[in-house]
Amino acid sequence: MSTWVQGKVVERIDWNERLFSLKVEAEVEPFIAGQFGKLALEQNGERVQRAYSYVNPPESPVLEFLAVNVEEGQLSPKLQDLTPGDSVMVSPRPSGFLTLDEVPAGRELWMFATGTAVGPFLSILHSEDCWERYERFILVYAVRYQEDLAYLEEIRALEQAHPDAFHFVPVVSREAVDGMLSGRIPQLLVDGAIQDAVGIPIKPARSQTMICGNPEMIRETLAVLEGMGLRKNLRRTPGQITMEKYW
Ligand SMILES: Cc1cc2nc3c(=O)[nH]c(=O)nc-3n(C[C@H](O)[C@H](O)[C@H](O)COP(=O)(O)OP(=O)(O)OC[C@H]3O[C@@H](n4cnc5c(N)ncnc54)[C@H](O)[C@@H]3O)c2cc1C
């Protein structure tokens, strides 16, 4: 396949003023849930490209990406200007190792996301063979304000469809919201608030964790989980912590 394919935007969902999803029709190679592709636009004769995780499961015919408009960012503001019918370049080749086949067996799978990094976890949770792999899945989704929580309806539907197997822990850092934890993921893990919210402990013998999002959260969460005895998951030395940084 060539380096880039022409994609067609079929829908844009605006979650709030800066947070949006793009649904794109494009012929790409098969991917594994949790992987990312690249989107690009021509700007002043140059191709500006960035990585974006697939939100849709691999079985879905339309690609979906969740993105935030980064102030003064080169590409994301232009992506937010796209409307149905517009073209966007899509890399046909998927990349990335934030996938279940990279994660060892365990009882529970914890997924820690900040902001747009909930995307790859939704792709995983909507993929066909996900639910057989672990007894329980806990999605911890941290944002600044409640209005920054995208895909809430879909996530609530997952709770209803898998009441024993799926737990959702929304975390909001800059306001207090009923039914949601307030604070930041690393400290809430230290306090045990996240574990208490679902009634499940985090222990190396039973827990697998995936972390995705901003580098500071990843660094601090990694340190907290290591303090609990978990180790980075590397191909040569399997562990319990699998991570992907967005910048
Ligand atoms: C593996 C991978 C997967 C990614 N998947 C996504 C995705 O699914 N959705 C998405 O929105 N971005 C994702 N990103 C980030 C994305 O590639 C771009 O960096 C982002 O859209 C900003 O591009 P820009 O050209 O507008 O800004 P740039 O001019 O490139 O500015 C980059 C700066 O923007 C900030 N930034 C970048 N990404 C984010 C973000 N997601 N949330 C908040 N601040 C951010 C950081 O401060 C970063 O230093 C991913 C990055 C990687 C490496």
The ligand as an SDF file (V2000), in Angstrom:
LIG
                    3D

 53 58  0  0  0  0  0  0  0  0999 V2000
    1.0350    7.1220   20.0050 C   0  0  0  0  0  0  0  0  0  0  0  0
    0.2780    8.4330   20.0220 C   0  0  0  0  0  0  0  0  0  0  0  0
   -1.1050    8.4320   19.9300 C   0  0  0  0  0  0  0  0  0  0  0  0
   -1.8050    9.6300   20.0000 C   0  0  0  0  0  0  0  0  0  0  0  0
   -3.1610    9.6070   19.9430 N   0  0  0  0  0  0  0  0  0  0  0  0
   -3.8540   10.7570   20.0820 C   0  0  0  0  0  0  0  0  0  0  0  0
   -5.2710   10.7580   20.0830 C   0  0  0  0  0  0  0  0  0  0  0  0
   -5.9210    9.7180   19.9500 O   0  0  0  0  0  0  0  0  0  0  0  0
   -5.9070   11.9490   20.2470 N   0  0  0  0  0  0  0  0  0  0  0  0
   -5.2180   13.1290   20.3960 C   0  0  0  0  0  0  0  0  0  0  0  0
   -5.8460   14.1900   20.5350 O   0  0  0  0  0  0  0  0  0  0  0  0
   -3.8770   13.1530   20.3760 N   0  0  0  0  0  0  0  0  0  0  0  0
   -3.1930   12.0060   20.2050 C   0  0  0  0  0  0  0  0  0  0  0  0
   -1.8370   12.0400   20.1760 N   0  0  0  0  0  0  0  0  0  0  0  0
   -1.1820   13.3620   20.1420 C   0  0  0  0  0  0  0  0  0  0  0  0
   -1.2030   13.8700   18.6870 C   0  0  0  0  0  0  0  0  0  0  0  0
   -0.3350   13.0830   17.9040 O   0  0  0  0  0  0  0  0  0  0  0  0
   -0.7490   15.3240   18.5610 C   0  0  0  0  0  0  0  0  0  0  0  0
    0.4370   15.5020   19.2810 O   0  0  0  0  0  0  0  0  0  0  0  0
   -1.7900   16.3060   19.0620 C   0  0  0  0  0  0  0  0  0  0  0  0
   -2.9970   16.2170   18.3080 O   0  0  0  0  0  0  0  0  0  0  0  0
   -1.2740   17.7470   18.9720 C   0  0  0  0  0  0  0  0  0  0  0  0
   -0.8830   18.0040   17.6650 O   0  0  0  0  0  0  0  0  0  0  0  0
   -0.7110   19.5130   17.1660 P   0  0  0  0  0  0  0  0  0  0  0  0
    0.0140   19.4880   15.8680 O   0  0  0  0  0  0  0  0  0  0  0  0
   -2.0210   20.2290   17.1720 O   0  0  0  0  0  0  0  0  0  0  0  0
    0.1380   20.1660   18.3010 O   0  0  0  0  0  0  0  0  0  0  0  0
    1.7300   20.2610   18.4010 P   0  0  0  0  0  0  0  0  0  0  0  0
    2.1360   21.5250   17.7400 O   0  0  0  0  0  0  0  0  0  0  0  0
    2.3450   19.0080   17.8920 O   0  0  0  0  0  0  0  0  0  0  0  0
    1.8570   20.3920   19.9950 O   0  0  0  0  0  0  0  0  0  0  0  0
    2.1020   19.2530   20.8070 C   0  0  0  0  0  0  0  0  0  0  0  0
    1.7490   19.5920   22.2380 C   0  0  0  0  0  0  0  0  0  0  0  0
    0.3360   19.4930   22.3700 O   0  0  0  0  0  0  0  0  0  0  0  0
   -0.0090   18.9330   23.6200 C   0  0  0  0  0  0  0  0  0  0  0  0
   -0.8080   17.7110   23.3420 N   0  0  0  0  0  0  0  0  0  0  0  0
   -0.5700   16.7590   22.4060 C   0  0  0  0  0  0  0  0  0  0  0  0
   -1.5190   15.8150   22.4180 N   0  0  0  0  0  0  0  0  0  0  0  0
   -2.4000   16.1670   23.3630 C   0  0  0  0  0  0  0  0  0  0  0  0
   -3.5800   15.5710   23.8290 C   0  0  0  0  0  0  0  0  0  0  0  0
   -4.0710   14.4250   23.2840 N   0  0  0  0  0  0  0  0  0  0  0  0
   -4.2410   16.1660   24.8470 N   0  0  0  0  0  0  0  0  0  0  0  0
   -3.7550   17.3260   25.3980 C   0  0  0  0  0  0  0  0  0  0  0  0
   -2.6300   17.9430   24.9810 N   0  0  0  0  0  0  0  0  0  0  0  0
   -1.9530   17.3720   23.9710 C   0  0  0  0  0  0  0  0  0  0  0  0
    1.2800   18.6480   24.3480 C   0  0  0  0  0  0  0  0  0  0  0  0
    1.5560   19.7100   25.2080 O   0  0  0  0  0  0  0  0  0  0  0  0
    2.2890   18.5880   23.2480 C   0  0  0  0  0  0  0  0  0  0  0  0
    3.5730   18.9430   23.6850 O   0  0  0  0  0  0  0  0  0  0  0  0
   -1.1160   10.8520   20.1200 C   0  0  0  0  0  0  0  0  0  0  0  0
    0.2740   10.8430   20.1710 C   0  0  0  0  0  0  0  0  0  0  0  0
    0.9630    9.6550   20.1520 C   0  0  0  0  0  0  0  0  0  0  0  0
    2.4720    9.6960   20.2250 C   0  0  0  0  0  0  0  0  0  0  0  0
  1  2  1  0
  2  3  1  0
  2 52  2  0
  3  4  2  0
  4  5  1  0
  4 50  1  0
  5  6  2  0
  6  7  1  0
  6 13  1  0
  7  8  2  0
  7  9  1  0
  9 10  1  0
 10 11  2  0
 10 12  1  0
 12 13  2  0
 13 14  1  0
 14 15  1  0
 14 50  1  0
 15 16  1  0
 16 17  1  0
 16 18  1  0
 18 19  1  0
 18 20  1  0
 20 21  1  0
 20 22  1  0
 22 23  1  0
 23 24  1  0
 24 25  2  0
 24 26  1  0
 24 27  1  0
 27 28  1  0
 28 29  2  0
 28 30  1  0
 28 31  1  0
 31 32  1  0
 32 33  1  0
 33 34  1  0
 33 48  1  0
 34 35  1  0
 35 36  1  0
 35 46  1  0
 36 37  1  0
 36 45  1  0
 37 38  2  0
 38 39  1  0
 39 40  1  0
 39 45  2  0
 40 41  1  0
 40 42  2  0
 42 43  1  0
 43 44  2  0
 44 45  1  0
 46 47  1  0
 46 48  1  0
 48 49  1  0
 50 51  2  0
 51 52  1  0
 52 53  1  0
M  END
$$$$
